[in-house]
Amino acid sequence: MQSLLRRSPIFIAFCWIGAYLFITLLPLLLLLIYPPFDDRGFWLDFSVALGFIGLAIARTLHSRTARNKELFYLCLT
């Protein structure tokens, strides 16, 4: 397993893409925990979901470009 993690760039790429999708879609999973309100329609819920995804993408991009030494070293290994 260690050799697969160190030598296969495709496996590493899939791991990074999976982690990115998990972090990006995590707010939608949190929205599924709470019951929806009856007075809101589909389009309002859809726009709130898109807003949560946009904020998660912005947070992820900010963490990648911030001067964070731990994340920098994590990306290099």
Secondary structure, DSSP 8 states (H G I E B T S, - for coil): -HHHHHH-HHHHHHHHHHHHHHHHHHHHHHHHHS---SS--HHHHHHHHHHHHHHHHHHHHHHHHS--HHHHHHHH-
